[in-house]
Amino acid sequence: MAQVQRMSRLMIKTLRDDPADAETASHKLLVRAGYVRRTSAGIWTWLPLGKKVLENVSRVVREEMDAIGGQEVLLPALLPKEPYEASNRWEEYGDLLFRLKDRKGADYLLGPTHEEIFTLTVKDQCTSYKDLPVMLYQIQTKYRDEARPRSGVLRGREFQMKDSYSFDTTDEGLAKSYALHREAYQKIFARLGLDYRIVSAVSGAMGGSASEEFLAPAAAGEDTFVDCPQCDYAANTEAVTVKVDPVDASGVGEIEELDTPDTPTIESLAEFLNVPASATLKNLLVKVDGEIVAVGVPGNREVDLGKLGEALAPAVVEVVTAEDFTGREDLVRGYIGPQGLAGKSFKYIADPRVAPGTSWITGANKDGKHARNVVAGRDFEVDDYLDVVVVEPGDPCPKCGAGLVIDRAIEIGHIFQLGRKYADAFELDVLGQNGKPVRVTMGSYGIGVSRAVAALAEQTHDESGLCWPREVAPADVHVVAAGKAKQTELALEVGDKLGAAGLRVLVDDRAGVSPGVKFTDAELIGVPHIVVAGRRAAEGVVEVKDRRTGEREEMTVEEAVARLSA
């Protein structure tokens, strides 16, 4: 059956100029090429061509999910408050949740993710070990009240997502379900034509233990990840770990107090003493659920508040303000040191680089004074070691020790071994082989469907416009009639023959539109092949162009149909 779309009948309006608020290539090009239009901040309308691309991505996801035994369902987007209270995520999600009340005053939310509802669904449907394992998935609209939606469909308040969940009776079963999803994701992203990396990650608000992200390297990415040039190690920067062995401090002298007037910052202290910042110990005060906690890191490093927040979740982490020092004579602003205060005035958390035996210059807890030879484990104790510094290029690879490289990427998928967090919250048990209840263990697996569209646009565009891989393109061939009646007639003939051969065809038969505009639009829209019915139309000869490589060749209509349908 012919699959031919005439542009004279297609609702499309291309733009010559970039939208004023667009910063990323995908935002600019998806709008200019007529794929999407902004409805309001973070909310987008998918126009006919954009919907085709979105559905093609969904089709690939469905096919690979079905291939591993996934069963598709569709859960509501409007959800009651109670399940999210039971899992504590009603509070943990904070301002990201869209909350609303019905006319009776009952609380609801628009689903950001569906672990709770999937768990309750399986609890209702599965009662015996014989009913498991099961893998369920849906492709559905999700909602998150982003404070600053940006980058077009890359970070919206409403977005399309595939979320799937596995349910097993054993940890070994969970590991198998996780491996099946991991392999399916590799096939999905390969078919979509995405360049991607699999990296170690943190679980965040999802909970659980094992966690990996699928990242598409792109300058517009909001995630940063590290890659090791010497081995296969890769991780989100929030998941990078470092291990430092204890140091022999037997040769370090006693603490020496130093007069260091007007040196409340690491920079001023290092300059005053003529020492590298790495020789100093920075002590950042934060509030964790309202209680003051000190975080110790080498003076030449910065605390990654995101990593700190993830490590201490669900507790709320805030940086202290000047008001927090009021009435605290033990806390001398700008001159704080852990000696004598750690474990008393505050809990002390340190980066692993502050290993036992390491010696530091740090605050002496007196105005205008610092202390030298302050040794970790001798002069102060660390309550908890956490990897909390901002990762820098050249930091050692945790696996082989080589210097790490940092790059930016778009998160396109995330897989988690959730374990029994949600099963415990909802008492999800099935009857085991021995007749006793068995607590179910879960996995959670997400793919950003609409985000994958933007990631493809970011990775595959060129200076002329979009350049879709065939698997997701809105058409296989874009036929352009270069003006006159004979050329339009031939373009429609070619379109019909290509459609009859099973190809999806877009024919630009618009009257009153110049050939130059048509050629520009064909490049902008980005279909894999462009066929031009031009100056040799009367001879039945067309030009075939590969959109990605730019290669052109003239051939007869029959040759073109045979070539493109092969």
N, C-alpha and C positions, 0 to 999 in steps of 0.2 A: 504493500500500500504506500502510495506517495506521501512523503512527509515534507511538503513544501510550504514555506511561509513567505508570502509576498510582503515586502516592506511598505507597499502602498496601503496595506490593510493592517499593518502592525502599529500598535500604540508605542511609539518610540520618539523621543526628542533628544538628540545629542547636543552637547554644548561644546563651544570652541574654547571657553575659558574655564579654569579651575574654580571650584566653589571658594568663596572668600575664606571660609573657616577650615578648609581642608589642609592638613599637614602631611599626611601619608599618601603614597602613590595609590594604594587601593581605594582610599576615600575619594581622591580626585577622579580616578579613572572609572570606578563603578558608577559614579554620578554622571560624569561627562558622557559615558557610553550608553546611558539610558538603562542601567540595570537596577538602580535603586534611587529612591528619593527620600529625603528627610521629612518625617512627619512632625517630630519634635525632638528635643534633646535626647539622644540615645535610643530613639524609636524610628524604625525605618520601614518604608513600603517597598516590597519587592515587585518590580515591574515585570512584564512578560519574559524578557530575556533573562533577567536575574532569577526569576522563579524557575526557569528551565535549568540553570546552572545549579541552583540550590537543590532541586529535585534529583539532578544527576549525582551529586555528592551523596544525597540520602540513599539513592538506589545502590551505589557501591557499598555503602555501610550496611544496608539491609542484606545484600547478597552474601557478604562475608560473615555477618552475624548469624544468618541462617545456616551457613556452612558449618559452623561449630556447634550447632544445636540450639542456638538462641531462639526464643519464642517471643514474638512481638505482641505487646499489649499497649494500651493507651490509658494512662491514669489522668485524673483531673488536674488542672492547673490551679484551681481554687480549692484551697485545703483548710481543714479545721485546725485550730490552734493546739488542741490537746496532744496530738502525737508529737509535735515539736517541743511542747513543754516536757513530755516524758523523756525525750532525748537531751534536754537542756539547750537545744539549739534555738528555741524561741528567744532566749537571751543571748546566746553566744553569737548569733548572726548580727545582732545589734541593728544599726541603721541600714544594713544591706537588705533587710526584709521589707517587702511591700506588705503592710498590714492594713486590714480594713475590718469593718463591722457590718453585719447584715442589719435589717430593719428591726430585729429583736435585740440587737446589742451584742450578739455573739461574735467572738473574734475569729478572723480568718487571715490567711496569707496567700500570696501568689507564689507558687512553688519555685524556689531557687535550685532545689535538687530533691530527690524523692526517696532517700533511704528508708525513712519512717513508713511511708505508704506502701512501698514494696514489701517491707518486712511484715506489715499487717496483712497484706494481700496473701502472702505465702502462709502466714499463720492461719488464715481462714481456709486456705485451699489444701494445704499439705499437713497431714497428721502422722504419717508413718515414714520410716526410713526408706520404704519402697517408693515413696513419692519423690525422693531426691536421688541424685543431684538435679537441680533445675537452674536454667539460665533464662532470665527474662530481660527484655529491653524495650525501650520506646524511643521515638524521635518526636520531640515535643518542644513547645515554646517554654522557655524559662525566664524568670524575672529576678533582677537584682537592682536595688536602688543605688546605682553607682553615683558617687558624689560628683564626679567629673567625667561623664561619658565623653569619649573622644575617639578619633581615628576611624570614623565611620562605623561600619559593622564590626570592627575589631573589638571594640569595647562599648557595648550598648546596654541599655537597661532591660531590653527584651531581646532574646536571641534563641536560635534553634540549636538544640543539643540532642545527641544520642546518649542516653544513660542506660547502662545495663547492670545487672546484679546477679551474682551467683550465690547459690545456697547449697551447702554441703554439710555432711554430718561429721567430717573429720578434717583436720588440718592438712592432711595429705590430699584430700579431695579439693580443698580450697587452692592448694598449690597447683593442682592440675587445671582447675578452672582459670586461674590466673595466667598460667602458661598458654592456654588456648586463646584467651583474649589478647595476650601479648603478640602471639603469632598472627591473629586476625588483624590486629592494628597495623602490623608491618605490611600485610597484604593490602589493606585499605589505603594506606598512605602511598604505597608504591603504585597502586592502580591510579590514584588521583594525580600522580606526577609530582608529589611533594618531596623536596629535600628535607630530611628530618634527622634528629638525633634522639636516642633514648637515654635519658639521664636519671640519676637518683634524685629523689625529691622528698619533701616533707609532706605529711598528710594534712596539716592544717585543721580547719573546722570539720573535715570529713571524718577524722579519727582514724584509728587503725594503725597497722605497723608498716609492712612493706609497701613502698610507694615509688612509682616511676612516672616521669613525664615524657611525652613525645613533643619535641620542640622543633619548629620550622625556623631555621636561621633567617633573619631578616632585620634590616636596619630599623624598621618600624616596630620591632618587638619590644614588649614591656618587660619580658623576663630576661635575666642575664644567666648565662651558664658557663661552666668551665669545661674545657676540652684538654686532654693530655696529648701532646704531640708524639709521645713515646709509647703509650699503651692505650688500652681501650677505655680508660676511665673518663666518665663524663657525669656531671651533676649540676643541678640547679645551684646557684651560689648560696642559697639558703640551706642547702644540704651538705655543703663541703665540710669535711671534718679534718682535724689536724691532731697529730699525736706527738707529744714532746716528752721525752724520758726525764726522770728526775736528775738533778745536777748535784755534784759533790760540792757542798758549800763549806767544807772544813777550813778552807783557806781564807774565807771572808771574815774581815774584822767586825768588831762590834758596831752598833748603830752610831753614826756620827751626825750630830745636828748642825745644820748649815744656816747661816744668815743669808736669806735670799729675798730682800725687799722688792716689792712691786713685781712679783713673778707669779701671778695667779694662773697663768696659762702654760701649757707645755712648751709652746714656742718661746715665750719670754724666759722660762726656766732654762731651757737648753742653751739659749744664747748667753744668758748670764753665767752659767757654769762651763760654757764651751764644751758641751757634751752632745752626742747625738740624741735625738728624741727617743730612739729605741732603748736608751739606757734608763729612761724614766718610766714610772708606772702611773698611768692615767686611771683615775677613779671616778667613774660617772655615777651620780646618784639618780635613781629612778624610784618611782612609787609603784609597788605591785599590790593591787587591790588596796591602795591607800597606805601601805607600810613602806618605809624607806628601805631600799636595798642598794648596796654599792656593787658596781660592776668594774672589775679591774682588767685592764688590757695594756699592752705595751704602748708607750707614749706616741709612737709613730703610727699607730693604727686607730681606726674609728670603730665605734660600736655600731653594729648593724641592728637597729631597733626592730626591724622586721624579723630577723632571726631570733632575737631575744623574745619578742612577743610570741612567736611560734613555739619556742621552747617552754615558755611559762603558761601557755594557753591552758585553760580558758581564763586565767587571771588577766586583769586589765593592767597594762604597763603604760606609765606616763613619766615623762622627764620632770624632775622637780623644778619648782620655780623659787624665786627669791622669798616668797611668803613661807615656804616650807622650812626655811632656816630660822624663822622667828621663834624665839624661846629655846633654841637648840644650841646651847653654848659649846656642846661637844663637837658640833659640826662647823668647822672654820672654812668658810667658802673660799675656794681656790687653793687651799693648803691641806686638803684631807688626805690622810694615809690610813691604811688598814691596821697598822700596828697599834694595839691597845683598844681598838674600836670594833674590829671584826668579831662578830658573834655577840657583841654587847650593844653598841649603838645601832648596828645594822647587820643584816645578813650579808655575807660577802660571796659574790659569784665572780669567778675569774675565767678568762680565756685559758685554754691549755698551755699557751706559751708562758703563762705565769706558773711554771711547773715548780714542784718542791725543789728547793736549793737554788733557784734563780735569785739574783741579787738586784736590787732596784734603788733608784733615787725617787722618792715620793714625798708627799706632804708630811709635815711633822705635827699636824693638828694644832699649830700655833700660827698666828698671823705673821707673814713675812719669813717663815722658816720652813725648810725642807729637811729631809733626813736621807743620809747615804748608807749603803750596806744594809738595807732592809731586805731580809731573806724570807722568801715564802717557805712556810713549814717550820721555820725557826722563830720568826718574830711575829708572824700572823698565820692563821689557819684559813683555808678556803673551804666554805661550806659546800659549794657545788662548782664543778667545772663544766662550762658550756662553750661550744663553738659560736662565739657571738661577734667576731670582728668582720668588717667588710672585707671580702676576698679581693686580692689584688693580683694583677698579672705577675707571673713569676713565682707565686706561692707554690710550695712543693706539692706534687701529686701525692695523695694519701696512699696510692697503690705502688708507685715506682720511684717517687721522689723527684721526677723531672719538673721543670717549671710549667705551670698551668697557663693556658691561654683563655682569655675571657671574650665572649661574644654575646650578641643580642639575638633574641628569638621570640617567636610567637608560640604560645602553648596551644597545641591543637588536640592533645589527648592526655589523659591522666588515668592511671590504673592503681587501685589500692587493694591490699589485703586487709579488709576491715576487721576480720576476726569476729568477736562476739559482742562488740559494743552495742549494736542495735538489737541483736538477739537477746541480750541481757535486759535492755530497756523495756522490751515488749514480751519477755519470757517466751521467745520463739523456740519451742521444743517439739520434737517428733518422737514417736514411740520407736525405740531401738530394737535391734534383733533379739536382745535379751528381755524384751518386754518392759524395759525401764526408759524413762524420758532421756533424750539426748539433746543437748543445746546445739542449735545450728550455728555454723560459722559462715560468714559472708565475704563477698568481694564486691567492689564497686568500680565501674569502668565508664569513663566519659569521653566523648568526642564532640568538639565544638563544630557543628555542621556549618552554620553561617560563618563562623570564624575561619573554617577551612577555605571557604570561598575567598575571603579577604587575603588569607595567607598565600593562596595560589596567585592572586593578583599581584601581591608584593614580590613573589619569587620569579614570576614568568613574564612580567610586562617588559616592554622596551620603550624607546623614546617616542614611538608612534602610537602606543596604546596597549591594550590588553593582548594577551597571547596565550589562549587557553590550551591545555592538553585536550586531546580529542575526547577522552573519557568524560569530561565534565563540560565541554563547550556547548553552547546553546544550539549549535548546528555543526555539521561536518564540513559543509561547503557554503561559501558566501559568493553568490553569482551577481556580478555587477553589469548592468546594461549601461554602456557608456554614452547614452544620449538619444540617438535617432531611433525611429520606429523599427527599422530592420534589426538594430542591435537589441532593442527590447524584446522583439519577437524571438530572436535567437536565445536570449537569456532565459526567457520563459520555457523554451523548448529544452534547453540544457537542464534547467531546474526540474522539469517533469521527468526527464530521462534519469537524472541522478536520483530523484525520489523513487522512481520505479525500481531502481537498483538497490533500494533499501537505505539510502543515505538521507540524513536530515539536512534540508537545504533552506537557506535564506536567500531570497532573490530581491535585489534592489531594483525594482521596476518603477520607482517614484518618478512621476512626470514633473517637469519644471525644476528639477534639482540638477545642478551642473555635474559633469563627470568628476571634476576636482573634489567636490564635496562628497560624492559617493565613494571615491577612492579613500579619502581621509576617514570617512565613517567606517569603511571596511577594515582599515588598519586599526582604528580605535576599538571597534567591537571585538576583534580578536579571534574570529573563527579560524581553525587550522589551515584551511585552503581557500584561496580566492580565485574565482574564475571570472575573467573579463571578456565580455562580448564587445569588441571594440572595432578598430579600423578594418579588420578582415572578416567582419561578420557575414558579408555577402558571399564569402568563399566557404563559410561554415567552419572557420578557424577561430579558436579562442586562445586566450593566454591563461595558463595555470600558474599560480604563484603559491609557494610555500610560505605561510605567514611568519613562521619562526626564522627560517634561514634566509628568506628573501629571494630564493632561487626562482627564476621564471622560465617558462618554456611554452612556445606556441605549438598547438596540435589541433587536430580535427575534433569535432564534438564527440565522435565515437571513441577516439583515442582517450579523450579526457574522461569520459564516463568509465571506460575500462580501467584507466590508471587509478582514478579516485575510488572506485568500488572494489579494487583488488584487495 
